[in-house]
């Protein structure tokens, strides 16, 4: 995954927070944007697109609240799916 971050020059310093374990596992993350002077919407869009591509063959997805940008830091949450029902839904999409 690290290779994708550098290759696209989108962001650096990925930090994962402690997971929240409920029906699914939710992992909050923050990423420091590496490009100064870029609009927040562009940073959010680029990171969403990159995460979608990286995670497409896994049981992890970016949560629907997406990515937020403040002062050069992007934040979001990833959800891991493990139930058979949820995994079947992921395969169909």
C-alpha positions in Angstrom: 0.0 0.0 0.0 2.9 2.4 0.8 4.0 2.2 -2.8 0.6 3.6 -4.0 0.9 6.6 -1.7 4.4 7.5 -3.0 3.6 6.8 -6.6 0.6 9.2 -6.6 2.3 11.8 -4.4 -1.1 12.3 -2.7 -0.3 12.0 0.9 2.3 10.9 3.5 2.3 9.8 7.2 -0.6 7.4 7.3 -1.7 6.9 10.9 -4.2 4.3 12.1 -6.1 4.8 15.3 -7.3 2.1 17.7 -10.0 0.0 16.0 -13.6 0.2 17.1 -15.0 -3.3 17.4 -18.8 -3.7 17.0 -20.8 -5.5 14.3 -17.8 -4.6 12.0 -14.3 -3.4 12.7 -13.9 0.3 12.1 -10.4 1.8 12.0 -10.1 5.6 12.0 -7.1 7.0 10.1 -5.4 10.3 9.4 -3.1 11.2 6.5 -1.0 14.3 6.1 -1.4 15.8 2.6 1.9 16.1 0.8 0.9 18.7 -1.7 0.7 22.2 -0.4 -1.6 24.7 -2.1 -4.0 22.1 -3.4 -7.7 22.6 -2.8 -9.3 20.5 0.0 -11.9 19.0 -2.4 -9.1 17.8 -4.7 -7.2 16.2 -1.8 -10.4 14.5 -0.6 -11.3 13.2 -4.0 -7.8 11.9 -4.8 -7.6 10.0 -1.5 -11.1 8.5 -1.9 -10.2 7.4 -5.4 -6.9 5.9 -4.3 -8.4 4.1 -1.3 -11.2 2.6 -3.5 -8.6 1.2 -5.9 -6.4 -0.2 -3.2 -9.2 -1.7 -1.2 -11.3 -3.1 -4.0 -10.0 -6.7 -3.7 -10.2 -6.8 0.1 -12.9 -6.9 2.7 -12.2 -3.3 3.7 -14.0 -0.2 2.5 -14.0 3.6 3.2 -17.0 4.4 5.3 -19.8 6.5 3.8 -18.9 9.6 5.7 -15.9 9.7 3.4 -12.8 11.8 4.0 -12.5 15.2 5.7 -9.8 17.7 5.1 -8.6 20.3 7.7 -5.3 22.2 7.8 -3.5 19.7 5.5 -4.7 16.6 7.3 -7.2 14.1 5.8 -9.2 12.0 8.1 -11.6 9.1 7.6 -12.6 5.7 8.7 -12.3 2.2 7.2 -14.7 -0.6 7.8 -13.7 -4.2 7.7 -16.5 -6.7 6.7 -16.3 -10.3 8.0 -19.8 -11.8 8.0 -20.7 -14.1 5.1 -23.7 -11.9 4.3 -21.6 -8.7 4.1 -18.8 -10.4 2.1 -21.4 -11.6 -0.5 -22.6 -8.0 -0.9 -19.0 -6.8 -1.5 -18.5 -9.5 -4.2 -21.7 -8.4 -6.0 -20.7 -4.7 -6.1 
